[in-house]
Amino acid sequence: MKWQWCLLLTILATLPVGANPTYVIGVQNFSQYYPYSSYANRNYSGFNRELLDMFAKTQNYRFIYKPLPLKRLYHRFVDGAVDFKYPDSPKWSPEIKRKSNIIYSEPVVNYIDGVMVIDDNYGKSLNRLKYLGVVAGFTPYPYQSRISAGQIQVDESYKYDSLLMKVVSGRVDGGYANVAVAQFYLEQMGFQKGSVRFDDTLPHSKGTRHLSTIKYPEVIAEFNRFLVDNKEDVEALKARYGLE
């Protein structure tokens, strides 16, 4: 028995002290996606980061954030190079994810993606939308059939402020964007409220953002409990970032 106790003590002594489970979270590398996120100077910040850090703290997890270009992020996720993806949605890039058994959390926040127009163009016919600005990497799903038919031409920008300036200057008829993000950068750029607005009379997309995984369904279950048990704190975080 003595040698068995010695062996057990030796094994325990070699285990890392205070080691927490570590997971890699695949995230978007956009420099301009506030209030949700920003990746600049090798730092990932915003609502997404604070929410996930809050969850990690409750479980004693260590999260490593891996910012990647959007299309590469999806491929790295389904290949298993990252443990989780945030944000995600069953609606997004189904062609890449069709062979993967992906588990999604309960909804975290709602979103609306649609066309931002100058106030004078609000409510005008869809047929007048000939040049549509988008941020590179995003797909304007409600307009894909018209784009494929050549009825709409797409103009890509790499940042939200560039996209919105094209809308203001008339270089495009409208800019397809996440509404919360577009409104944030319009305020940052000093535009008067309502001078550029979301045109809810045009086709747009609504949905919810989720945490997703292929490998760790048990962590998704813990995240779902976290959203319920910490509802007040989560809602306060949303309010601080001006979401919902």
Stockholm file with secondary structure:
# STOCKHOLM 1.0

chainA/1-244         MKWQWCLLLTILATLPVGANPTYVIGVQNFSQYYPYSSYANRNYSGFNRELLDMFAKTQNYRFIYKPLPLKRLYHRFVDGAVDFKYPDSPKWSPEIKRKSNIIYSEPVVNYIDGVMVIDDNYGKSLNRLKYLGVVAGFTPYPYQSRISAGQIQVDESYKYDSLLMKVVSGRVDGGYANVAVAQFYLEQMGFQKGSVRFDDTLPHSKGTRHLSTIKYPEVIAEFNRFLVDNKEDVEALKARYGLE
#=GR chainA/1-244 SS CHHHHHHHHHHHHHSCTTCCCEEEEEEECCSCBTTTBEEETTEEESHHHHHHHHHHHHHTCEEEEEEECHHHHHHHHHTTSSSEEEEECTTSCHHHHTTSCCEECSCCEEEEEEEEEEGGGTTCCGGGCCEEEEETTCCCGGGHHHHHTTSSEEEEESSHHHHHHHHHHTSSSEEEEEHHHHHHHHHHTTCCTTSEEECTTSCCEEEEEEEEESSCHHHHHHHHHHHHHTHHHHHHHHHHTTCC
#=GC SS_cons         CHHHHHHHHHHHHHSCTTCCCEEEEEEECCSCBTTTBEEETTEEESHHHHHHHHHHHHHTCEEEEEEECHHHHHHHHHTTSSSEEEEECTTSCHHHHTTSCCEECSCCEEEEEEEEEEGGGTTCCGGGCCEEEEETTCCCGGGHHHHHTTSSEEEEESSHHHHHHHHHHTSSSEEEEEHHHHHHHHHHTTCCTTSEEECTTSCCEEEEEEEEESSCHHHHHHHHHHHHHTHHHHHHHHHHTTCC
//
